[in-house]
Amino acid sequence: MANKEGQALILRKRNKNKKRSLDEKQKLFPVRCDEDCIPNRYTINCMWYFITVILIFAAMQQIGICIVANGLAMPGLLGASAVLLTAEVVGNLADRNSAWLKYFFVLMSVIAVAVVGIFLTYHTVLASVVPLLIAAQYSQQNVLRFAYILTIISIFAITILGYKYGLCDANMVMLTVKNSGDYGEHLLSKVFALSERWDSIILFYAIPRSLIITSFVPMINAIVKNRKEMIMRDIEIKYSGEHDRMTGFYNREKYASMLEESYWKLEKAAIVFFDLNNLKLVNDTYGHDKGDELIRRAADSIRGALKENMDAYRFGGDEFMVVIPGGDEAEAESLIENWQQRLKKINSLPGTAECCIAYGYAVGSGKEFDEILRQADKNMYKNKASGKSQRNGR
């Protein structure tokens, strides 16, 4: 018994740690997780597909292939098309990253299904799940809950209004509650007024259909969770491939891709190169853990001086580089001045060894980026040779 309780405790801890890990990743990568542009685009494309299908049915109705009375078919088909076209127009005019847009799409899809359902309830049994499938694209449980609540409300609306105004399969349900063989030749009967059977309609029609829709929610929720975890894994893999794990700065691979994609196009750029002087001595004297601590302190001093337009790289074991796209000498010197103040504060904190860093910078155009890098490195070594490496900001 104690063993089973211990296993249950371990399982709960694992699930808790898994959830915490996912939450931490979401906090680490908030921009990507909140990105709705791609699912919004897919939703707009899907709505075009549904509009096309509805219009095909409308054309079939007009040429006599479908036998439903026009007074029922056309209001439902054209009304749903109008709702979806409105969603299309708003979706194309709005910012596709807007947080409200996904809720708007879900709402409009529920309304479109309800419009068709009121007039053509025979045709909406499967359509009721469409808003849930739209919500599943966004990998957010709040959107799925929103879609589920609206879908249940629409089912009750379709049941009540469809019974009175539409081609309602609830009429048949109310008249055929046994096996068809039990009725023999007596399958024709009157249609009861809504006021006579509204309670039976809800109990034997709206509620069972709502339960069927509810059964889809756990499956769709699992799709949402799996998709979210896949996205987070992809982001983590990409992050790890572009960043140095110890400092969080970009790595050489990221620098190579940035050089190929954008840096060479710059009209001007500045590069500031840093070198941590005494890393080997600290490693040999105090151990690699203290050396890693020194690297992190050096990175923190640089990070504290960065501005939004600057890219920081850990270029080697004890080398760091900052690229300032569009930067000039004034910006490079401003960065160095801010960094010196930051380093002074960090060196005032308790630590095994003082953080001693040499620096150098150079400016030029993107077309000569490799030359700028070599010149900044050269200037850094001049700084180191002259004994001007930074200690306590002096």
C-alpha positions, 0 to 999 in steps of 0.5 A: 500500500505504501509503495502504491502511494509512493508511486502515485506521489512520484507520478503527481510530481512528474505531471506537476514538473511537466506542467511547470516546464511548459509554463516556463517555456511559454514565459520564455517565448511569449511572442511566438506562443501568442502569434495568431497570424498563421491560424488566422490565415488558415481560418480565413482560407477555411471560411472561403471553402465553406462559403464555396460549399454553401454557394454550390448547394444554393446553385443546386437548389436553384436548378432543382437538384435539391428538393427543399422548398426555397423558402427554407433553403435560400434564407439559410444558405444565403444568410450563412454566406453573408455571415461568413463573408462579413468574417472574411472582410473583417479578417482581411482588414484587421491586423491578423495578430489581433488577440480578439480576431480568433474569438470573432472568427469563432463567434461568426462561425457559430452564427453561420452554423446556427443560421443554416441550422434553423432552416435546414437542421437535417444538414447541420449535425456535422456542421456544429463541430466546425467552430470547435475545429476552428478553435483548435487551431489556436492552441489556447484552451480559452478559445476552445471553451468559448467555442464550446459554450457558444456551440451548446447555446446554438444547439438549443437555438437551432432546436427550438427555432428550427422546430418552429420555422425550419426543416427540422429533424426534431419533428421526425424524432418526436413522431418516431420514437420506436423501431420503424417496423413497429409503425407498419403503414402508420408513419404519417401523423400530425406535427405537434405545435412547439408549445405542446412539445418544447420540453420533450424537444429539449430533453430528447433532442437538444440535450443528447446532441449537446452531449455528443458535441461535448464528447468531441471536446476532450479529443479536440483539447488533446489536439490543442495540448499536443500542438502546443507542446510540439510548438514549444519543442520546435521553439526550444530546438530553434532557441538552442540552435541559435543561443549559447546556453550559458549566457543566453547570447547568440552563438556563431551559427546565429551570427553566420545566418545573420551575416548571410541574411541581413548584415551584409546589406547594411549601409553602416554597422558597428562591432564591439569586441570583448575578451575576458582576460583571466579565464584560464587562470581562474579555471586552473586555480579555482575550477571550471565552476568558478570560470563559468561564473566569471563568464556569466558575470562578463555576459551580464555586464554586456547585457546590461548595456545593450539597447534594443537595436543591438545583437550580442554574441558569445563568439568563443569561450571567453570572447563576446561581440556586439553588432550594432546595425546602422551604428556609428562610432558614437553609438559604439562608444556609448555602449562601451561607456554604459558597459564600463559602469555596469562592469563596475557594479558587477565587480563590486559584488562578492566573487572569487575573481575580478572580471577583467575584460579587454575591448575594441570596436570598429565601424564600416559598411555591411559589404566589408563586414568581415573586415570590420570584425577583424579590425574590432578584434585587432583593436581589442588586442591593442587594448589588452596589450596596452594594459587598459582592460577594464577593472572596476570601470577604470 
